[in-house]
Amino acid sequence: VQAAGDDARRAGVIWIAMRAFIGLSDLLLMLGRYEEAVRTVDEGVTLATEAGMARAAGAFLRGNKVEALLRSGRWQEAMACAEVGAEGAGVFAGMLLSLRAELHALAGRRTEAQGDLREARRHLRNSSAAQWMLPLAVIEAELARSSGELDAAREIIERALARDDAGAEQRYAWP
């Protein structure tokens, strides 16, 4: 993936180079190689900004950086990176809002988590892909679990994992 991205960049095929940065950072996240994912994202965001793709491809990259920072315990940096405003509406904003909601939920900030979750769902309302719905279910279940509503949390997870496409999204099903 790295070689394909480098070749695309040299050839001036920026969209393919951006897809390579996104794909490589996804792969590094799945492998738990968070520092490498952050470095990859930072390089990709620079290219996205230079190419005028910061609101779309750059937003996906920022989401991957937020996730890498969150999973490696760097929550303050993750929250700063997840600031909403420079990305496009829909999946771009929804992804960042869902990560913000997860950060808030894990930090015990229920009101903020519920607000970001509600806003993420608004942005993702036209999508039913497991890529978006599984992380939202994890957040919803965590909010229920942290309130002592264990049956509700279990039901949310069971419903999410019962989806026909849940197994096809290994990157998003593992939490």
Disulfide bonds with the S-S distance in Angstrom:
none
